Amino acid sequence: MSVFNMPSLGADMEEGKLVEWLVKPGDRVARGDIVAVVETQKGAIEIEIFEEAEIGELLAKPGQTLPVGAPLARLGAAKGSAVPKVAEPARAPAKPAKARAPAKAPKPAKAAPVSAGDTLLASPAARARAAELGLSLDAVTGTGPEGAVLLADVEGHAQAAPTPAQQATTEERPKGKPGLDMLEMRRAIAAAMSRSKREIPHYYLSHQIDLQPAQDWLTAHNADRPPDQRLLMGALLIRATVRALAKVPELNGRFEAEPYAASDAVHCGLAVALRGGGLIAPAILDAQDLDLDAIMAAMRDIVARTRTGRLRNSEITQGTITVSSLGEAGVDALFGVIYPPQVALVGFGAPRLLPLVHNDTVAPRLAVTATLAADHRVSDGRRGALFLAEIDRLLQEPENP
């Protein structure tokens, strides 16, 4: 019999609050099944299990705050096949066939209520759905234990009396309501970045890239596509970053022990800014296996789930490199801080029309400044420069798969 412990969900995490069990003793689970919800400074995270087993005794109770490594449950050897999966409690965006399909979450018959103050009780599934619909949970009548609001209550209220989206987003709710505590998130970010600057010997490089070929190709490629299937420049930037790692593989990995070993799989972190402030960088897992449409679908999916508090622990803990893009409304360049234990961060400023020399003439062309923050323990400026040059080369050939 083994023990399932409170996982570490980031370099800055010391403890987590068990919000809800999604399994009960006797349930059989398989690798990738979501078994619990844990609340951290980054919000509520769905916890996956990484072995096939049978749930034995649940050692921790919902509402308990426990340190990383504390036992949560005892696991026994699996008997027979795993329990059939059921649909996740919240809706997920549709993906193309080639996109990596997220694991389905088993859901118990009754969701454990979560206290959000002295009067409001709601399950994580209910609060996630309410956030998607823009509903105030205060307006929903709960039918669960002690009047807790359940997922069915939210769905029923939405069908009976649709409510306009609230002005405040989930992450902007005041303290005491379900959602993110922005003060705690800021503290977590500060702790992780302080550790990074203290322990990682950073070096920085920047390079200007002519984006006009990529922009022209995108315009032609999207011309006959409906809006929800069009590609964005961000997908091209991520694909180029992921593919460039094949040439400089030492930039892809996690420096957790000596000697450092690069990762074969590229779990590409995507920095997502929250509307109320703060930043989370969940990873697109196995990005090296995804085509451009699948990367675009994964980006839409992970941004939506980040902003509704439905991330999984593998997406938070397994990133091997991070991409941060300011988009069209940003400044010309950003110089990031590496998220430990990763060894590199790629930044893209806002694309701008600039006077560039092309075919021996000066013409207005779309350009972007790409930057690299890298760990001097595993690479040097020459290798970093080769990496940025390879990103540039790939963006000049956007039509190549």
N, C-alpha and C positions, 0 to 999 in steps of 0.2 A: 504494500500500500504506500502511495506517495502523497505528498502534500502540495496543494496549490496555494501559492503565496501571493501577497500583494505585490504586483509588478512595479518596476520602476518605469515611469512614463515620461522620462526626460532627465537630463543631467541636473536639473534644478529641483526635482521632486524629492521630498523627504517623507511625505505621508499622503494618504488619500482617504476619502470618506466613501465607504460602501453604501451605495444608494439603493441598489435593488439586485436581488438574485433572479436570474432568468431560468434557473434549473432547480430541481429538488432532489433529495436523496433517492438513489435508485435510477435516475436518468442516465442513459448512455450518451456520451458525447464523442465527437470526432474532431480532429485537428481543424481549426478555423471556426468552430462553433463559438458563438458569443454566449457567455455564461453569466455575466454580471455587468453592472454599470457602476463605475467608480468616479467620484467627483474630485477633480484636482483644481489647481489654479488656472488650468486651461479649459475648464468646463467639465461636463459629463462625458466620459470616455467609455465606449463599449469594450469590454475585456474579452479577448479571445483565449481559447485554450489551445495548446500546441501538442496535444497527444490524445490518443484514443483511450478512453477510460470510462469508468462508472462512477458517478458522484456518490461519495460515501456520506460522511457527516459534514454539515455546514457549520464551521467553527466560528464564523463572524456573523453578526446580525446587521441588517440594514440600519444605517444611522451611525454606526461605529466609525471613528477615525483611527486609522491604524498606520504604523510606520511601514515603509517599504521593506519587504521580506517577511512581514508578519503572516502567519498561516491563516488562510481564508477557508479552506475546505480540505478534507481528506479524499483521496481518489483511490479507487480500486481498479483492478484489471478489468478491461471491457469484456463482456460476455455477449457473443453474437454480434449482430450488426448494430450500427449506431441508430439512435432514435431518429425517426423521420423529421426533417426540417419543416418549419412552417414559415410563412411569409413574415418579413420584418414588420414591426408595428408602424413604421413611417414609410412613406412612398419614396422610392429612389428613381432618379432620372433614367430613362431608357438609354441603353448603350448599343453601339454596333456590335456585331457578332465577335469581332476580334478584340474587343475591349476586355480587360480583366474583370470578371464578374465578382462582385463583393460577396463575402460569405453571408448566408442567411442566418438570421438570429432566431433561435427557438424562443417562443413566448409562452409563459405559463398561463393557466386559466385565469388567474387573478394577478394583477400587477400590485406589487407592494407599494403602498403610498409613501410619498416623500413629503416631509414637512417643509414648508417654506414660510415659516413664521408661526405665529400663534393660531392663525385661523385657516390658512390655506394648505390643503393637502392635495398632491397630484402625483401621478406616476410619471416617470421620464418619458414614456411613450405619449402620454397626454400632453405634456408640456412641449414636446418636439412638434407634435401635430398642431397644437395651438399656435406655436410660433410660425409655422408654415402658412396657417390660415389668417394670421394677424388677429387672433382672438385674445381677449383678456380672460384668463382663467377665473378671475373674480366673478365673471358673469355666467359661468357654467355651473350647473347644479350637479354635484357629485353623487354617485350611487355606490361608491366603494366603501371599504371599512372606514368608520368615523367620518363619513361624508367625503372621502377622497375622490378627486376627479380622475376618471379613467378615460382611456382612449375612446371607448364607445360613447361616453358622455360628450366629449369634444365633437365627435362626428355627428352625433344627434343634434347638438346645439347648432352646429354649422348648417345642417340641412334645414332645421326649423326656422332659424333666424340668422341668415348670413350677416356678418359684421364687417365693415370696412377695415382695412389693415390699420393697425395702430401706428402712430407717428414714431413711437419708440420701438426699436428693434429689440430682439431677445437679449443681445449683449449690452443694451443700454438700459435695461430695467434696473430700478433701484435695488439696493441691497435688501435681501429678505425675500425677493421674488425669485422664481427659477431663472437661471441664466448665469452669466459670467460676473464674477466680482472683479471689476476692472482694476481696483487698487491692488488686489492680490496678484492679478496677471502682471501688472507693472513690476511688482516686486520679484516675480519669477523671472521675467525677462531681464531685469537688472542683475539678478544673481547669476544667471547663465552667461550673460555677456561679460560680467566682471571676471568670472572664472575663465572665459575664453581668452580675454586680453591678458590675464595674468599667466595662464599656462601655455598658450599656443603662440609660438613666434610667427606672427603674421608677416607676409610680404604682399604687396599690392601692385597690380599692373592694370593698365587701361588701353583700349584699342578702339578706334573709330571704324565702323563697318558700314559699307554702302548697302542699304536695304532696298534700293530701287528694284533690282531683279526679283527679290522676294515679294515686294509689294505688287509688281506687275503680274507675277504668276498668281498671287492670291486673288487679285481682281478678276482675272480670266477664269480661274478655277471655281470661284464662287458665283459667277454670273448666272448659271442655270440652276443654282441650288436654292431651296427654300431657306429663310432666315435661320431656322433652328438647326440646319445642317451645314452652315457656312463655317469655314475655318477662320481663326483669328491669328494675328501675327505671333501671339504668345505661344501657340502650338508649334510654329516653326522654330522659335527660339529654343524651346525645350528640346525638340527633336535634334536640333543642331548640337546643343550642349551634350545630350546623351550620346549621340554618335561620335562626337569628338573625343569622348573618354576612351574610345578604343585605341586612339593614338597616344594618349597620355593616361594610362590606367591608374597610375598611383594617386591621382586626384580623386578617385572614387573609392571611398571606404570609411572605416571607423577606427580611430586610433584608441583602442581600448586596452591593449597590452603590447609589450615588446616581444618579438619584433613585429612591426606594423606589416599587415598584409592587405593588399587592395582587395576589393570585393568584385566578384565576377558579375553579380547582379547589380543593376543600377536602380536604386530606389530613390527617385528624384524628388526631393522636397520642393514644395511650391509655397512660397511666402504669401499668405493670405491676410490682408488687412481687414480688421473688423470695423464695422461702421461706427461703433462707439469708441474706437481706439483699441490699441493692442494689435498683436501680430501672432499668428500661429503658422507653422510650416509643416503640415502633414505631407507624407510622401506618396507619390504615384509609384506603386510597387511594380518591379520588373518592367520598368519603362523601356528597356532595351528591346523588348519583344513586341512593342506596340507600334502600329503604323500611325500615320498622321491623324486619321479620323479617330482612331482609338485614343490617342493622346488628347485630342480636343474633347472627346466625351469624358475622359477621366478628369480633365481639368474642370469641366462644368460640374461634374458630380462631386468632386472633392471640395470645391468652393462652396457649393450649396450645403453640403453636410457640415462643413466647418462652421458656417453661419447659423446652423440650426442645432449645433451641439450633438452631432451623430458620428463623430470620428471613432475609429477603432484603435486599440493600443498598438497594433502592428504599424499603422500609418504614422503614429507619433514616435515610435521607438526605433524604427529600422532604416531611417533615411541615411543615404550614403553621400549625398551632395545636395546642396540647396540652390535653387534659382530664385532670385528676387527681381521682379520687373515692375518698374514704376508706371508703365502704361502711358497713354497719351497725355495725361494731365500732370506728369511728374517733371522733375528737373532733368538737366542734361546727363548727369551721371550719379551713381551711388557707389560708395565704398563700404561694403558690408563687414560684419563681424562674424567669423565662423561659428556655427552652432556645434558645440562639442557633443560627442567625440568625432564629428566629421572633420575633414581636413581641407575642405574648399567650399567657397560660396561664389556663385557667378551673379553679377548684377547687370541689368540692362536699364539704361536711362530712357527717357521719353524720346521716341523717334522725332526727328526734326528735318525740315527741308533746309539743306545747306548748299552753298556753292561748291561743287566738287569737280575735279578734273576727270572727264570721261571721254575716251576717244580723242584725246588731245584738245578738247574744248572744255570750257567751264560752263556747267549747267546746274540748275537746281535739282538736287536728288535727295531722296529720303535717306537719312543716316541715323545710326544709333551708336552710343558709346557703351561698349561692353567692358566690364571690369572683372577682375579676379582677385579674391582674397584667398590666399593659400597658406598652408602650414609648411614652414621651412624645414621641419623635421623629415618630411617625406618627399619634398620636391624643391626646385629652385627656380629662379627667374627665367632661365632658358627654357625649361620644360613648361612653365606657365605661359610663356610667350608662344610656344608651339601650340599649346592648347587653344589660346584665343585666335591664333591664325587659322587653326583648323575649323573653328566655329565660323569664322569669316568665309572660308572656302566653301563650306557646306551651304551657307546662306546664299552664295552666288549660284547654286545649283538646286533650287527648291523643287524642281520637277523630278529629281532623282529620289526613288523610294528609300 
